[in-house]
Amino acid sequence: MKRSVDIGLTRRAALLGAAVAVTASSASAAPAAHRRVAVIDITDLYHPYQDPGDNFDLIAAYALPEIDLRAVILDPTEGFRAELATAADGSEHGGGPRDAGIIPVMQLNYLFDRNVAWGIGPFLALKNPADKALDAPAFQQNGIELILETLRASPERVQILSFGSARTLAAAYNRDPALLRDKVERIHLSAGSTSLEFMEWNVLLDRHAIVRLLRSELPIAIYPCGTKGGAFSYDEHNTFWRLPDLQFIRRLDPLLQRYLAYAFERSNRSDFLHALDSGLPAGTFDRICPREHAVWETALWIEVSGRRLVRNATGVHRIVAPGEVGSGDRVLTNELLPCTVTVRDDGGFTFALTERESNFSIYHRGDWRENEAALREALPTLYASFRCRTKA
């Protein structure tokens, strides 16, 4: 998703139509009572990682039973492909060179025995809010095309989650605004700040893309990443929280352990699928698990999946399906509130709560201290429950 945090071959031309058709028909065949939520996930995922949270976050898209993942759109930015990148805020980021996270997507398709379609968006920022990115190289067009093809093929409206610059989504809207108005249930935009005093990473990646979306009539839920104190600060409307360590990785499905180890260790093994079938080298957990881990994405997956963050009568926190909420459980705040939005030409925006009908909503978590304490227990338990389809 965003900042450098260490505190971790497409066959599309031949398979796009088949992949979209298969996912659409399988969703349609599901019993109405168990219909899953159709999702397109847009992520600035890289390998080697720029933020390992993106590798970690994508697991939820595959593993949550409520999610019908139709497509993954990779959202790289040209500058971050370099060995040493300089961000728009002037900060320098090493760990490169890197490229779009094709490898992690292929690994998760392999681990969950899926054939989720994927594409790559333009590497360069839009030239203006109306830019359709038609002059981008053909290889960088397929992310835009995949969004449009997935929406056209879907019999139901689709939820779109955006963790990154939003440029591919903005370009898709510019090419076919009527289609997005017709087929998008809601855009869940992980970007921005609750204050104009801080210009957040995802906004800076492509200001014109943010302006395009926030001046549209599309249904958009905004999940600010930062506050006036920066990306690693807290208030009731932003999503940031921090895991003090990653010791819970020891409890995960062994295949997910290997997937995360490949990411966190910045592996350059060319046999990136076979690597998931091999045991981990001695000392891997000792190197990975003591790290702190910054998180911005959890609120979006709780909302889109329809799950609840609860505290039970014994004080234990869990992320559960609505039918699993017990009579003695207290559901903690994780909600969207209607709002109005005003966006400046530089991508900075303000919001105001409203009781009137609006196409915009803003994330609200109430007491951020309670929210962070609950997620520190609940998210590791949720991830420990995930099982890959391929045998370990």
C-alpha positions in Angstrom: 0.0 0.0 0.0 2.0 3.0 0.7 5.1 3.8 2.6 8.3 1.8 3.1 7.6 -0.1 6.3 10.0 -2.5 7.9 9.1 -2.1 11.6 6.7 -6.3 4.2 4.2 -13.6 -17.5 0.7 -12.8 -17.8 -1.5 -15.0 -20.0 -4.2 -12.4 -19.7 -4.8 -11.9 -23.4 -5.7 -15.6 -23.8 -7.4 -16.2 -20.4 -9.1 -12.9 -19.6 -12.5 -13.8 -21.1 -12.5 -17.3 -19.6 -11.3 -16.2 -16.2 -14.0 -13.5 -16.0 -16.7 -15.9 -17.3 -15.7 -18.6 -14.8 -15.8 -16.4 -11.8 -19.0 -14.8 -12.9 -20.8 -18.1 -13.5 -19.5 -19.7 -10.2 -20.8 -16.7 -8.3 -24.2 -16.9 -10.0 -24.4 -20.7 -9.3 -23.9 -20.1 -5.5 -27.1 -20.4 -3.4 -28.6 -17.0 -2.8 -28.3 -17.4 1.0 -24.5 -17.9 0.6 -23.8 -15.4 -2.2 -20.4 -13.9 -1.9 -19.4 -10.3 -2.5 -17.9 -9.7 -5.9 -14.6 -7.8 -5.5 -11.9 -6.2 -7.6 -8.8 -5.5 -5.5 -6.4 -2.7 -6.7 -3.1 -2.9 -4.9 0.3 -1.2 -5.2 1.9 -4.6 -4.4 5.5 -5.1 -5.4 8.2 -7.8 -5.3 10.5 -7.3 -3.5 8.1 -5.5 -1.3 7.8 -1.7 -0.8 5.4 -2.3 2.1 5.1 -5.9 3.2 1.6 -5.1 4.4 0.4 -5.4 0.8 1.6 -9.0 0.6 -0.1 -9.7 4.0 -3.3 -7.9 3.1 -3.9 -9.8 -0.2 -4.3 -13.0 1.7 -7.6 -11.8 3.0 -8.9 -11.2 -0.5 -8.3 -14.9 -1.3 -9.1 -16.5 2.1 -12.2 -14.7 3.4 -15.2 -17.0 2.5 -17.4 -14.0 1.9 -15.2 -12.6 -0.8 -15.6 -13.6 -4.5 -12.3 -12.1 -5.8 -12.9 -11.4 -9.5 -9.6 -9.6 -10.4 -6.4 -8.2 -8.9 -5.1 -5.0 -10.4 -1.4 -4.3 -9.8 -0.7 -0.6 -9.4 3.0 0.1 -9.7 4.6 3.6 -9.9 7.6 4.0 -12.2 9.8 5.7 -9.6 9.5 2.8 -7.1 10.9 0.3 -9.6 14.3 1.9 -9.1 17.0 0.7 -6.6 16.6 3.9 -4.7 13.3 5.7 -5.0 12.4 9.3 -4.0 8.8 9.7 -3.1 6.7 12.8 -3.7 7.2 13.8 -0.1 10.9 13.8 -0.6 11.6 10.6 1.4 14.0 8.1 0.0 13.1 4.4 -0.2 15.7 1.6 -0.7 15.2 -2.1 -1.1 14.8 -2.0 -4.9 14.9 -2.5 -7.7 11.4 -4.0 -7.6 8.5 -4.6 -9.9 4.7 -5.1 -9.8 3.7 -8.0 -7.5 3.1 -10.6 -10.2 4.9 -13.2 -8.1 2.7 -12.8 -5.0 -0.5 -13.0 -7.0 0.6 -16.1 -8.8 1.7 -17.6 -5.4 -1.8 -17.0 -3.9 -3.5 -18.4 -7.0 -1.4 -21.5 -6.5 -2.0 -21.8 -2.8 -5.7 -21.3 -3.0 -6.1 -23.3 -6.2 -7.6 -20.3 -8.0 -7.3 -18.6 -11.4 -8.0 -15.1 -10.4 -7.5 -12.8 -13.4 -4.9 -10.0 -12.9 -3.6 -7.0 -14.8 -1.1 -4.2 -14.5 -2.0 -0.5 -14.7 0.0 2.5 -16.0 3.3 3.2 -14.3 3.1 7.0 -14.7 0.6 9.4 -13.1 -2.3 10.8 -15.0 -1.6 14.0 -16.8 -4.9 15.6 -15.7 -8.1 14.3 -14.0 -9.7 13.5 -17.4 -6.8 11.5 -18.7 -7.8 8.0 -20.1 -4.2 6.9 -20.2 -4.6 5.9 -23.8 -1.0 6.7 -24.5 0.3 4.2 -21.9 2.2 1.2 -23.4 -0.1 -1.7 -24.3 1.3 -3.9 -21.4 0.2 -1.2 -18.9 -3.3 -1.0 -20.4 -4.4 -4.4 -19.3 -5.2 -3.3 -15.7 -7.6 -0.7 -17.0 -9.1 -3.1 -19.5 -9.5 -5.8 -16.9 -11.5 -3.5 -14.6 -13.9 -2.8 -17.5 -14.1 -6.4 -18.7 -14.8 -7.6 -15.2 -17.6 -5.1 -14.7 -19.1 -5.9 -18.0 -19.1 -9.7 -17.4 -20.5 -9.5 -13.8 -24.2 -10.2 -13.4 -24.2 -8.2 -10.2 -22.7 -5.0 -9.0 -19.0 -5.1 -7.8 -17.2 -3.7 -4.8 -13.8 -2.2 -5.7 -11.1 -1.8 -3.1 -8.3 0.6 -3.9 -5.0 0.4 -1.9 -2.7 2.7 -3.8 -2.7 5.5 -6.3 -6.2 4.9 -7.8 -4.9 5.9 -11.3 -6.0 2.7 -13.0 -9.5 3.0 -11.6 -9.7 6.7 -12.5 -8.6 5.9 -16.1 -11.2 3.2 -16.3 -13.9 5.6 -15.2 -12.7 8.2 -17.7 -13.1 5.6 -20.5 -16.5 4.3 -19.5 -18.2 6.4 -16.8 -21.6 4.9 -17.5 -20.4 1.4 -17.0 -18.9 2.2 -13.6 -22.1 4.0 -12.5 -24.1 1.0 -13.5 -21.9 -1.8 -12.2 -19.9 -0.5 -9.2 -21.7 -1.1 -5.9 -19.1 1.0 -4.0 -15.5 2.0 -4.2 -13.6 1.6 -1.0 -10.8 4.1 -1.2 -7.8 3.7 1.2 -6.2 7.1 0.8 -5.8 10.5 2.2 -5.8 12.2 5.6 -8.3 13.5 8.0 -6.5 16.8 7.9 -5.2 19.1 5.1 -2.1 19.5 7.2 -0.8 16.1 6.0 -0.7 15.0 2.3 -0.9 11.3 2.4 1.2 8.8 0.3 -1.6 7.4 -1.9 -2.8 10.8 -2.8 0.7 12.0 -3.7 1.2 8.9 -5.9 -1.4 10.4 -8.3 -3.2 13.6 -7.3 -5.2 13.7 -10.5 -6.6 10.2 -9.9 -7.9 11.2 -6.5 -9.4 14.5 -7.9 -11.1 12.5 -10.7 -12.8 10.1 -8.3 -13.7 12.6 -5.6 -15.4 14.9 -8.2 -17.4 12.0 -9.6 -20.9 10.8 -8.7 -19.7 7.3 -8.0 -20.5 5.7 -4.6 -17.2 6.1 -2.6 -16.3 5.2 0.9 -13.2 6.9 2.1 -10.9 5.3 4.6 -8.2 7.9 5.4 -4.8 6.4 6.1 -3.3 9.4 8.0 -4.1 12.3 10.3 -2.5 15.7 10.8 0.2 13.8 12.7 1.1 11.8 9.7 0.6 8.2 8.4 1.5 6.6 11.7 -0.9 8.5 13.9 -4.5 7.9 15.1 -7.9 9.4 15.2 -11.5 8.2 15.0 -11.7 8.3 11.2 -8.4 6.9 10.0 -7.5 3.2 9.7 -3.9 3.0 10.9 -3.0 0.6 13.7 0.1 -1.3 14.7 1.0 -4.9 15.5 3.8 -4.9 18.0 5.3 -8.1 16.5 4.5 -10.9 14.0 4.8 -13.9 16.4 1.4 -15.1 15.2 2.9 -16.2 11.9 4.1 -19.3 13.8 0.4 -20.3 14.1 -0.5 -19.9 10.4 -1.1 -22.6 7.8 2.5 -23.7 6.8 1.8 -22.7 3.2 1.0 -19.1 4.2 4.1 -19.1 6.4 6.2 -19.9 3.4 4.4 -17.3 1.3 5.0 -14.6 3.9 8.6 -15.7 4.4 9.2 -15.4 0.6 7.9 -11.8 0.8 9.5 -10.7 4.1 12.9 -12.2 3.2 12.8 -10.6 -0.2 13.5 -13.9 -1.8 14.9 -14.0 -5.3 14.3 -17.7 -5.9 13.1 -18.2 -9.5 11.1 -21.3 -8.5 8.6 -19.1 -6.6 5.9 -21.8 -6.6 8.1 -24.7 -5.7 9.4 -22.5 -2.9 6.0 -22.7 -1.2 6.2 -26.5 -1.1 9.6 -26.5 0.6 10.4 -26.2 4.3 11.6 -22.9 5.7 15.3 -22.5 6.5 16.3 -22.5 10.1 15.9 -19.2 11.8 13.3 -17.8 9.5 10.7 -17.2 12.2 13.4 -15.7 14.5 14.2 -13.1 11.8 10.6 -12.3 10.7 8.4 -12.6 13.8 10.0 -9.9 16.1 9.2 -7.1 13.6 6.6 -4.5 14.2 4.0 -4.3 11.5 2.0 -1.2 10.4 -1.5 -1.9 9.1 -4.0 0.3 7.2 -6.2 -2.2 5.3 -8.2 -4.2 7.9 -11.2 -1.8 8.2 -11.9 -2.2 4.5 -12.0 -6.0 4.6 -14.2 -6.1 7.7 -16.7 -3.7 6.0 -16.7 -5.4 2.6 -17.0 -8.9 4.0 -19.8 -7.8 6.3 -18.0 -9.2 9.3 -18.1 -7.7 12.8 -15.3 -6.9 15.3 -16.5 -8.1 18.6 -15.5 -8.4 22.3 -17.1 -11.4 24.0 -18.2 -11.7 27.6 -14.7 -13.0 28.6 -12.9 -10.1 27.0 -11.7 -12.0 23.9 -11.8 -10.1 20.6 -12.7 -11.7 17.3 -13.6 -10.8 13.7 -16.7 -12.9 13.0 -19.6 -13.3 10.5 -22.9 -11.7 11.6 -24.4 -15.1 12.4 -21.5 -15.8 14.8 -22.1 -12.8 17.0 -23.1 -14.1 20.4 -25.8 -12.7 22.7 -23.1 -11.6 25.1 -20.8 -10.1 22.5 -20.3 -6.3 22.1 -19.9 -5.2 18.5 -17.2 -2.6 18.3 -17.5 0.4 16.0 -16.4 -0.2 12.4 -18.8 1.8 10.3 -19.3 4.2 7.3 -21.0 7.5 7.9 -22.6 9.6 5.1 -20.6 12.7 4.4 -19.9 15.5 1.9 -16.5 15.9 0.3 -14.6 18.8 -1.1 -11.4 18.1 -3.0 -8.7 20.6 -4.0 -6.9 20.5 -7.3 -3.8 19.0 -5.5 -5.8 16.1 -4.2 -6.2 17.3 -0.6 -9.8 16.9 0.6 -12.0 17.7 3.5 -15.2 15.9 4.6 -18.2 16.9 6.7 -20.8 14.5 8.2 -24.3 14.9 6.8 -27.7 13.5 7.4 -28.6 14.0 3.8 -28.3 11.3 1.1 -24.7 11.3 -0.3 -22.6 9.2 -2.6 -19.8 9.6 -0.1 -19.2 8.0 3.2 -16.3 8.2 5.7 -14.9 5.5 7.9 -15.5 5.8 11.6 -14.0 3.5 14.3 -14.8 5.5 17.5 -12.2 4.9 20.2 -9.0 4.2 18.2 -7.3 2.8 21.3 -10.0 0.2 21.8 -9.9 -0.5 18.0 -6.2 -1.2 18.0 -6.3 -3.3 21.1 -9.1 -5.4 19.6 -7.4 -5.8 16.2 -4.1 -6.9 17.8 -5.9 -10.0 19.1 -8.6 -10.5 16.5 -6.7 -10.2 13.2 -4.0 -12.8 14.1 -6.8 -15.2 15.1 -8.6 -14.6 11.8 -5.4 -15.3 9.8 -4.7 -18.4 11.8 -8.1 -19.7 10.7 -7.3 -19.4 7.0 -6.6 -22.6 5.2 -5.1 -23.0 1.7 -6.6 -25.5 -0.7 -3.2 -27.0 -1.6 -1.8 -29.5 0.9 1.2 -28.4 2.9 
